[in-house]
Amino acid sequence: MGFTMTRAFGLIVVGDEILSGKRADKHMPKVIELLAARGLQLGWAEYVGDEPTRITAALMRAFASGDIVFSTGGIGATPDDHTRQCAAKALRVPLALHPEAEVLIRERMQDTAKEQGVPYEPDRPDNIHRLNMGVFPQGATIIRNPYNKIPGFSVDHVHFVPGFPVMAWPMIESVLDSRYAELFTRNAIAEKSVIVFGAMEATLTPLMQAIEETHAGIKVFSLPSVDHPQYGRHIELGVKGDPGRLDAAYTQLIEGLHTFDAKLGPELVR
C-alpha cells in the first residue's frame, strides 16, 4: 500500500500519572528521535488521562484522521487500564482474545513460573486474568514485545503499546521498520535557518508567504525570542521540508532579508 505526503505521524500518551506530574513523559521526545532517524517528523501529539470517555474520543479522532498513530499506555489488565476497551468502542467492534496473544501470554506465564521455581498452573485465577492483556478489538493484529512477550496491537494504522518505555520504544521501532520503510527517504525533512536581529515578524510575513507560495513542499518558520542567553532579542527565521528544494527556498529567504537591511547572525542547519 502506498502512502501520501498528507499522512502525518501522531502520538497519544495515556495516563493520569503524566497529567498529575507523578511521572514525566519520555515518549514524545523518544518518538521524535525515532522518526527523525528515519527522515520523518511527528505531526501531532495528545495527552489524555485514564478517563474512558476522553480516551475513546481521542481514539475516534485517531482512527478517523488516516494518520499513522502510536498510542502508549493503558493496555494492561488493571482497573485503571481502559485503552483496549476504548479502542473497541471507538471502532464499534467487540473485544476478543487474540489467539496469538494468548499463546505469547501463556509462554510468559510459563517462563515466570520457571524463574520462580514453581509449577505452571494455567487455570489459576490470576493466570486466567492475565489473559485479558490479550483481549483486543476484533480484527487487531499483534505487535510483539521483545521485553516480556506481552504483545501490543494494531488496528489499521493506529498502534497500541505499553506505557513502559523499555517495552514501548522497541515496539514502535519495529512497527516503523516493518510497515513504513517506504516513507523513510521520501518524506525526509531538512531545515536551514538564520538568526535575525532587529526585525519584526509582521514586517517579514510577506516574505515568508512568498517563499511558501513559490516553493511547494517547503514551510517557513519563525521563532522569536526576547531573552535568549546567547543572542538576546531575535528571530530565528528558517525553511524546512524537501531537501531537494530547501536551498532554493533558503536563498530566496536570505535575499529577501537583505532587502529589509536586516542584521543577520549565525546560520543553522539541521
N, C-alpha and C positions, 0 to 999 in steps of 0.2 A: 504494500500500500504506500503510495506517495504522500508527501506532506507539503503543505503550503507555508509560505513565509508568515501568514497571518496567524498560524497556530503558535500560541505562547506556552511557556512553561510556568506553572503555578505551584504554590506551596500552601498547604493548610496545616497549621500546628494546633493540635487539640490538647487541652489540659488546663485545669484550674490552677495547677502549680506554676504555670508560666504567667498567667494573668495576676496571680496573687504576689508574685515576686519570690516565691519559695525556691524556684529554680529559674535560672536564666536560659533563654532559648539559645541553643547551639546549632539548631537545624538550619536556620536561614543562612548564616554565614557559610556553613559547610556545603549546602546545596548550591549557593552562588559559586563557590570554589569548584565543585564538581562539574557544574555546567561550563564555567569559564575554561576549564582544562580541555573541554571538548568544543570550544568555539561557540558556546551557547550562552544565553542570558536569561535570568529569572525575570518574568514579566510581571508577576504579582504575588503577593503573599497575604494570608489571612490568619489571624489568631482567634480561636474560639474556645470557650471554657467547656466543662463537662456538663453541658445542658442539652438534652436531646433535641429540643425544638430548633435551637440555633445550629447544632451540628447538621441536622437534616437540611436546614435551609442552605447552609454553606455547601453541602454536597450536591444539592439540587442545582445550585449555580455552577458548580464544577462540571457536573455531567452535561449540563446544557451549553457550556462555554465552547466545547470542542477542543479545549486546550489539553495539554499534557500536564497532569496534576499529580503531585505527591502529597499524601495525607499521612501525618505522623501522629501516633498516639491513639489510645482508646480502643485497641483491638484485642485486649486481654479478656479475661472472663470474670473479673471482679465487678461488684455493683456499680462502680463509677466508670466502667468501660462501656461506652454506648456506640462507638463508631460503626461496628459491624451491623448492628440493628438499624442505625440511622441510614447507612448506605442502602440497605434493603428497602427501607421506607422511601428514600429518595428515588429509588429505581422502580418502586411499586412491584417488587418481586418478593417471593418468600425466602426465608433463610433455610439453608440445608447444610448438613455435614458433608464437607468435600471429601470424597474418597481418598485422594492422595494426601490431603492434610491429615486425615485420620491415621493413615499409615505412618506418617512422619511423627505425629504426636505420640503414637504408641511406641515408636522407636525411641523417642526421647524419654518416655516413662521407663522403658526397659533399661536404657543407659543409666538413668538416675538410680534405679533400684540396684543395679550392679555396682555403681560407685559407692552406694551406701551399704552394700553387703547384705541386702535384704531381698526376699523373693519378690518378683513382679506379680502383682495382683490386679489384673486388668479390670475386674468387676468391682474393685473397691470404690466406694462413693466418690472419694476425692479424685481418683483417676478417671472415672466416668465424667466428672465435672470438667476436668481438663480438656476433654474433647470439644467443649464449647468453643475453645480457641480456634477450632477448625470449622466452625459454623459460619458460612459466608453467604452473601446473596447468591441466589441461584444463577448459574452461568458464569460465576467467577473463575478465574484461573489463579494458581498459586504463585507466590514469589518465595523462592527458597531462602531460608535463613541459615547462613553458614555458622552462626554462633551457637545456636542450640536446637536447630531443626524446626522450631515452631514457626510455621510459614506466615507470610502476609498474603495479600491477594490483590488482584487487578480486575477491574471491570472496564472494558474498552481501554481508554487512555487515562483512567484515574487509578492510581496505585496506592495501596494502603500498607504501611509498615509500622512496626512498633515505635514507641516513643524513646526507647533506649538508643542512644547514638551508636553504641558498639554493634547493635543489630541493624539499625535503620540505614546507616551510611553504606555498608557493603551491599545491601539490598537495593538501594537506589542506584548505586553504580552498576549493578548487574542489569537492572531494567534499562538504564540508559544505553549500555553497550550492546545488549541483546536486541533491543527493539527500535532504537532511534539512531543507530550509527550513520544512516544516510543523511542525517541532519548536521553531522559534526563539522564538515567543511563548508557546506553550502550556506549555513547560517552564521559563519564566523563573524565576529564583531571586532572592529578595531576602533581606536579612539585617539584623537590628537586635539590638544587644547593649548591655550596660551593665557598667561596672566595679564590682565588688562587693568591699568591704574587710571583713576580719574575719569571714568566714563559712567554713564547711567544706563541701566538696562533698557529704559524706554527709548533712548536715543539709538540703541543698537538693534532694536526689534526689527525695523525694516530690512536690515542686512541679514538677520537671522532668517526671516521669512523668505527672502530672495534666494538664499542658499538652498533651503528645503524645496522650494519650487523648481530650482534648476537641477538638483541632483537627487534623482529617485533613489530610495534606499538609504538616504542619509538623514540623520536627525541632528539638529543643533541644540546644544545645551548651554545654560548659563547658570553658574553657581556663585552668587555674590557672597562676600564675607566682610564683616565690619571689624573683626578683631583677630585676624589670623596672626599667630605668633611670629611668622616669618615675613609675610607680605603686607600685613596690616589691612587696611580697607582696599578691596579689589574685587574684580570679577574674573572667575575662570571661565573663559568662553571657548567652546570647542565643538567639534563634529564627531559623530560616531556612526558606525554602520558598516556597509560592504567595503572590505579592504581595497577592492579594486577601484572604488570610486572616491575613496577618502582623500587622496592627495589633491585632486582637482577641487574638491569642496573646501579643503583647508586653505589652498592657495587663494580661492575667492574670499575666504574669511579674512586672511591677513591683508590682502589688497584692500578690502573694504574698510578694515580698521585703520589703515594708513590714510584713507580719505577723511577720516574723522580726526586725524592727528592724535590718535590715542597713544598713550605711553605704554609700551609693551614690555612685559617681563619674561621670565623663562617659558620655554615651550615644554609641554608634557606629552609623552607618548605612552599609551597603554595597549 
